[in-house]
Amino acid sequence: MTKQCPDCKTGMERIRELKPQPYYYCPKCGWETVMFGVFTNGSKDEKRIKRICEELERLWKRYPDQRLGQLLLNYVFPPGKKTDYFYTEDDETEKRIIKEAARK
């Protein structure tokens, strides 16, 4: 099955295998991805975006002086926990944000 570029709608080329997902590249516009879910045609729950953003807002309001990167690294993906946040599923990230936002 040929993957279609989300930008220019031409066929993507599979360049090489990366762990855990393959790498795709569009020779026409240069769009590339290693993200597995990018080409799933909406199989992920789109409602998660609003839920996560609302929970992130709750957390951020507790620490308004922090930049977004600081907030995420300090409370959602702290350095002491060995987490590869690139591959962390959204439901796990959402749970972490909710947990931190609820802390008193």
Beta strands, then each sheet from edge to edge (+ up, - down):
strand 1: 13-17
strand 2: 22-25
strand 3: 32-33
sheet 1: 1+ 2- 3+
end
